[in-house]
Amino acid sequence: MSKSLVAFFSHGGRTAAVARRVAEAAGADLYEIVAEQPYTDADVDWRDAGSRTTLEGKDPQARPAISGSVADMDSYDVIYLGFPMWWYREPNIVDTFLDTYDLDGKTVVPFCTSGGSPVSDAVPTIAGNAVGATVLEGATLNGPTDAQVEALVAQAR
């Protein structure tokens, strides 16, 4: 039997709420990706060309530091990876998470919350950073129904 982890990054709490639902539906452990230097509301102001997330989004190599780590990543076969879409892709801190662990042979199922960009916009970058993993289609989950959450979980079954 495979063991699953829901790893997620959330700034405003919307992605965290969805991640908890995915973890419950999948019977998965939950891990929050926390920035070593927390993001402020000013940092995530997409209208500000000088905001932290705008600058990170323009530099695909930016890797904000994470506080903490997954205790036993080797024990997980499936990683449900949740995040808000920032600048048409996953936040750079999610790339930091992907770069931190050996994901060879694991299955990664991305899900996002988004005001307009679908998760498919982030899948190529995630696949490039999750070396050796199988990255599935995933889903955009904004206020998802139980059926939508179950459909995401079913992708890895």
C-alpha positions as CSV (number, residue, x, y, z in Angstrom):
1,M,0.0,0.0,0.0
2,S,1.4,3.4,-0.9
3,K,1.8,6.2,1.5
4,S,0.7,9.7,0.6
5,L,1.7,13.2,1.6
6,V,-0.1,16.5,0.9
7,A,2.6,19.2,0.8
8,F,1.3,22.7,0.3
9,F,2.2,26.3,0.3
10,S,-0.5,28.9,1.3
11,H,-0.3,32.6,1.9
12,G,-3.9,33.6,2.5
13,G,-5.3,30.3,3.8
14,R,-7.3,29.3,0.7
15,T,-4.8,26.7,-0.5
16,A,-4.4,25.4,3.1
17,A,-8.1,24.8,3.4
18,V,-8.1,22.8,0.1
19,A,-5.0,20.9,1.2
20,R,-6.7,19.7,4.4
21,R,-9.6,18.4,2.3
22,V,-7.3,16.6,-0.1
23,A,-5.4,15.1,2.9
24,E,-8.6,13.8,4.4
25,A,-9.9,12.3,1.2
26,A,-6.5,10.7,0.4
27,G,-5.8,9.5,4.0
28,A,-2.5,11.4,3.6
29,D,-0.2,13.1,6.0
30,L,-0.1,16.9,5.8
31,Y,3.0,19.1,5.5
32,E,2.9,22.9,5.1
33,I,5.7,24.5,3.1
34,V,6.6,27.5,5.3
35,A,8.9,30.3,4.1
36,E,11.9,31.0,6.3
37,Q,11.2,34.7,5.6
38,P,7.4,34.8,5.7
39,Y,5.6,36.5,2.9
40,T,3.8,39.7,3.9
41,D,0.7,41.1,2.1
42,A,3.0,43.7,0.4
43,D,5.3,40.9,-0.7
44,V,2.5,39.2,-2.7
45,D,1.1,42.4,-4.3
46,W,1.0,41.5,-7.9
47,R,0.3,45.1,-8.9
48,D,3.7,46.2,-7.5
49,A,6.5,45.6,-10.0
50,G,9.0,45.6,-7.1
51,S,7.2,43.2,-4.8
52,R,9.0,40.1,-3.6
53,T,6.8,37.7,-5.5
54,T,7.0,39.8,-8.7
55,L,10.8,39.7,-8.6
56,E,10.9,36.0,-7.7
57,G,8.5,35.3,-10.6
58,K,10.8,37.0,-13.0
59,D,13.7,34.8,-11.9
60,P,12.9,31.2,-12.4
61,Q,16.1,30.3,-10.5
62,A,15.1,32.1,-7.3
63,R,14.7,29.6,-4.4
64,P,13.3,31.2,-1.3
65,A,14.4,29.2,1.8
66,I,12.0,26.9,3.6
67,S,11.7,26.6,7.3
68,G,11.5,23.0,8.4
69,S,11.5,19.8,6.4
70,V,9.5,16.6,5.8
71,A,10.6,14.1,8.4
72,D,10.8,11.0,6.2
73,M,10.2,11.8,2.5
74,D,11.5,8.4,1.5
75,S,8.4,6.8,3.0
76,Y,6.0,8.5,0.6
77,D,5.1,7.2,-2.8
78,V,2.5,9.9,-3.7
79,I,2.9,13.7,-3.1
80,Y,-0.1,15.9,-3.6
81,L,1.4,19.3,-4.1
82,G,-0.8,22.3,-3.4
83,F,-0.1,26.0,-4.1
84,P,-1.7,29.3,-5.2
85,M,-0.8,30.3,-8.8
86,W,1.5,33.3,-8.8
87,W,2.5,34.8,-12.2
88,Y,0.9,31.9,-14.2
89,R,2.9,29.2,-12.3
90,E,3.7,27.8,-8.9
91,P,5.5,30.1,-6.4
92,N,9.3,29.7,-6.4
93,I,9.1,28.4,-2.9
94,V,7.4,25.3,-4.3
95,D,10.4,24.8,-6.6
96,T,12.6,25.0,-3.5
97,F,10.6,22.2,-2.0
98,L,10.9,20.1,-5.2
99,D,14.6,20.7,-5.4
100,T,15.1,19.7,-1.8
101,Y,14.0,16.1,-2.0
102,D,14.9,13.1,-4.1
103,L,11.5,12.5,-5.9
104,D,12.8,9.7,-8.2
105,G,10.1,7.1,-8.6
106,K,7.4,9.1,-6.8
107,T,4.1,10.4,-8.2
108,V,3.4,14.1,-7.9
109,V,-0.2,15.3,-8.2
110,P,-0.3,19.1,-8.4
111,F,-3.3,21.2,-7.4
112,C,-3.7,24.9,-7.2
113,T,-6.0,27.7,-6.2
114,S,-6.1,30.4,-8.8
115,G,-7.9,33.5,-9.8
116,G,-7.5,32.6,-13.5
117,S,-4.6,30.4,-14.4
118,P,-5.1,26.6,-14.6
119,V,-2.8,24.2,-12.9
120,S,-1.7,23.0,-16.4
121,D,0.3,26.2,-16.7
122,A,2.5,25.0,-13.8
123,V,2.9,21.3,-14.7
124,P,5.8,21.7,-17.1
125,T,7.9,23.7,-14.5
126,I,6.9,21.2,-11.8
127,A,7.9,18.3,-14.0
128,G,11.2,19.9,-14.7
129,N,12.0,20.4,-11.0
130,A,10.6,17.0,-9.8
131,V,13.4,15.0,-11.3
132,G,12.6,11.4,-11.8
133,A,9.0,11.8,-10.6
134,T,5.9,11.1,-12.6
135,V,3.9,14.4,-12.6
136,L,0.2,13.9,-13.2
137,E,-2.4,16.3,-14.7
138,G,-3.6,17.6,-11.3
139,A,-6.4,20.1,-10.9
140,T,-7.4,23.6,-10.2
141,L,-9.5,23.6,-7.0
142,N,-11.2,26.8,-6.1
143,G,-13.9,26.0,-3.6
144,P,-14.0,22.5,-4.8
145,T,-16.9,20.0,-4.4
146,D,-16.3,16.7,-2.7
147,A,-16.4,15.1,-6.2
148,Q,-13.6,17.4,-7.5
149,V,-11.4,16.5,-4.5
150,E,-12.1,12.8,-5.0
151,A,-11.2,13.1,-8.7
152,L,-7.9,14.7,-7.8
153,V,-7.1,11.9,-5.3
154,A,-8.2,9.2,-7.8
155,Q,-5.5,10.4,-10.3
156,A,-2.9,8.6,-8.1
157,R,-4.9,5.5,-7.4
